[in-house]
């Protein structure tokens, strides 16, 4: 009875470890650490390469207001270069974009001369024979004319891929930007109001990104002022979410950006408009090819 109890309870709590299992466990942990270290080194090396590639592309379009538009377009689209003379009043912008890495270079031609579109300033159905409305209906205000077939201004001057022609047709960003319909109101006053609204929208989006990204920096060391500015910013964001953009004045957004942002928004926009931009075509009016040669070289 005692012998059986010793056999059952005497050595059941002890376990002998095989040395081979211990060595395999040690080698397994060592291999796992090696794989982890190799993965970290590979990620760091790839990150360093990607940063170098991005800096290279960034330097390609890092110039500011440099180059004649028609001279640049000769290497991009020779047919369009003929239209970009000194009297055209245009300049070219270059930007990085795309949905994959490394990024692609896109360009867009901007004009800063007034363009008169008579049909857009007087929208109607020009394919339909004009008929005078009934005077009685005009007095009663019951004239309901459909505007679905009215003339609409569509600008096919979007961002285009700086590449050979074959790839331009299959680029998704180029296709999307060139088929996008932008609202063009026939009233100049309404166009100015729409422009102000778009400008205010961009400022608000900037403020939201800085706020939710926790990058807002208050330009004061007074703790009471910091608390007041923080509450004012939170109140402005909540008001935008509840009541919409029309209930917030542009000067309120400007004042908030002035107090809470170490990076000046207006200076940022100004710099953004200058980087990767050619000179205006008027700058080269009256210059000969010899003058342009000495200007570049």
N, C-alpha and C positions, 0 to 999 in steps of 0.2 A: 504493500500500500504506500509506504514511504518512498520506495524506489520509483513507483509510477508517478507520484506527485513531484519528485525531483525532475523526472524526465519531461513532465508537462509544464512545470512552472519555473524550473531552475535557470534555463538558458534561453527562454523565449524572448527576452528583452534585448539581447545583444545580436548585432548583425555584422558579419565580416565583410569588408569592402575589398573587392578584387582590385589589385594594383593596375591591371590593364584598363579597367573601367575608369579609374582615376586619371590615367594618362590620356585616354580618349576624351574625357571631359575637359581636361586642361587644353588639349589641342583644339577642341571644338570652340572653346571660349576665345582662344588665341586667333583662330581663323575668323570668328565673328568680329573681333576687334579690328583685324586687318581689313575685312570687307568694309566695315564702317569708316575706317580711316581713308581707305581708297575712294569711297563714295564722296567723302568730304573734300578730298583733294580734287577729284574730278569736277565737282560742282564749283569749287573755287576757281579752278582753271577755266572752266566754261564761262563763268561770270566775268572773269578778267578779259577773255577773248571777246565776249559780247560788248563789254564796255569799250574796248578798243575799236570794234566795228562801228558802234554808235558814234564815238568821237570822230571817226573818219567821215561818216556821212554828215555829221553836224558841221565839220569844218568845210565840207563842200558847199554848203549853202549859208555859211557864216558871214558872207559879205554884206555890206550895208550900202544900198543905193549906189551900185556900181555896175557899169556895163550898159551899152546901148541896146534897147529892146530889139530893133531890127537886126542888129548884128548877132544877138543871142538866138533869135528865132531862125536864122539861117542854118544853124546846126540842129534845130529841133524840128521845125516845119518850114522848109524853104518856100512853100507856096504862100504861107501866111506872112512871111517876112516882108513881102512886097507891100502889104497894107499898113505896116507899122512905120510910117515915115514920121518926120519931125512934127508935122501938123496933126497927127492922129491924137496926140494927147494921151498916151498910154504908158504903162509900166508893167513889168512882169514880176510876179512873186513865186518863190519856190518854197515848198514845205515838205516835211517828212510825213509819211502816212502809210496806211495799209493795215491788214489784219494778221500779219505774220512778221517774224523777224528773220533777217534784217529788213529794215523799212525800205520803202520805195520813195523815190523823189517825184513829187507832183508839181505842176506849174499852172498858173492861171494868169490871164491877161486882164488887167484892170484899166478902165478909162476914167479920167477925171475931167473930161469935157462934157458939157450938157448934150444929151441925145434927145432929139425930138421925135416922138412916135405919135403921129397925128391920130392913128386909129386907137391907140391906148388912151389918149387924152379925151377922145370922144367915142366911148365903147358903144357898139350896137351890132346888129346882125347885118353886115355889109353884103351878104349874099342874098338877102331878101329885099324885095321891092318895097320901098318906103311908102307907107300909107298914112294919111292924116287920121288921127283918132276922132271919134265922134265928140262934138263940143258938149253935148248933154252929159256924156260919160265923164268928160273932163271936169265939168262943174260938180257932178255928184261924187267924183273921186273913185269911180268904179273901173278904171282902166287898169287891168292886170296883165301887163306884158311880161312874158317869160324872158329871163335873161340867160337861159342855159346856152343859147347859140350866139351869144354876144362875143365880140372879139376879145381874146385874152392874150396878154403879152407873156410869152414864154422865152426865157433867156437860156440858150443852150451853151452858155459860157461857164461851165463848171471847172472843177479841178481835173486836170488830165495827167495821165501817167507819162513821165519822161522816159520813154522807151521806144522800141521799134513799133511800127504800126500794127503788127499782128497782135502783140500783147495788149495794145490799147483797147481793142475791141472786146477782150475777155476780162478786163479788169473790172471788178464789181464796184469799187469806189467811183471810178470814172463814169460808169453807166448810171449809177444811182444819182450822182451829183448833176449830170447833164440832163436827166429826165425830171428833176425836181422842179415843181411849179412854184414860183415865188409870187406872192400877191403884189400886184401893181395897181394902185388906186388912181383913177383919173384926176382926182383933186390933189393939187400940190400941198395944200394944208393938211389933208389926211395923210399924205405920204410922209410929211414931216412928223406928224404925231406917231405914225407907225414906227418911224426911225427912232424917235425918243423912247418909245415903249420897248423896242428891241434892245436899245442901249441900257435901259434900266433893268431889263431881264438879265442881260449878261452880268451886270454888277451884282444883282441878287444871287445869281448862280455862283459867282465868285465868292460872295460872302458865305453862302451855304457850304461850299467846299472847304473853306477855311475854318468854319465853325465846327462842322461835323468831323473834319480831319484833325481837330484840336491843334490847329496851327495859328490861331488868332493870338497876337501878342499885344497887350495893352501898353500904350506909350506913356506910362506913369508908374511911379513907385508908391503912390499913396494908396493904402489898402482900402480906404473908403471909396475912393474914385474907382478902383478896380472892381469893387463889388457893384457899384452903380452901373458901370459900363457893361459888366457881365449880365446884370438883370435886364438892361436895356436891349442888349443883343438877343437874349432869350425871348424877350417880349416881341421884338421885331420878327424873329423867325416864326413864333407862334401865330402872330398876326398874318403873316404871309400864308401859312398853312391853312388857317381858318377862313380868312376873308378874301384872299387872292392878291394878286399883284397890283390891281387898280386902286386898292385902299392904302397903299404905301407910297409916299411921295419920294421922288428921286433924291431930294436934298437930304432926307432922313438916311437913305442908304449911303450917300456920300459922307455924311457926318459920321456914321458908324464906321465906315471904312477908314476914315481919317483917324479915328481914335483907337481902333482895335487892330489895325494891320500895320506891321512894320514895313511891308512892301507896298509902295505907292501904286494904286491901281492904274491911274492915268499914265504914270511913267512906264509901267509894265506894258500897257497897250501901245504906247508910242514906240517903245523898243521893239515890240512884236511886229509892228507895221514896217519897221525899218530893216529888220534882219531878213536876209534872203530876198532882197528886193533890188531890182535894177533901177537905174536912173530913169527919169522921165524922158520921153522922146523930144520934148522941147529943149532939153539941155544940149542936144546935138544939132540944133537948127543952124544951118549955115556953115557947118564944119565939113572939111574935105576928108578924103580917105587918108591923106598924109597926116592930118591933125589927129584923126582917130588912132592911127598907128603909133604916133609918139605918145598919145594919152595912155595907151595900154602898155607900151613897152618902154 
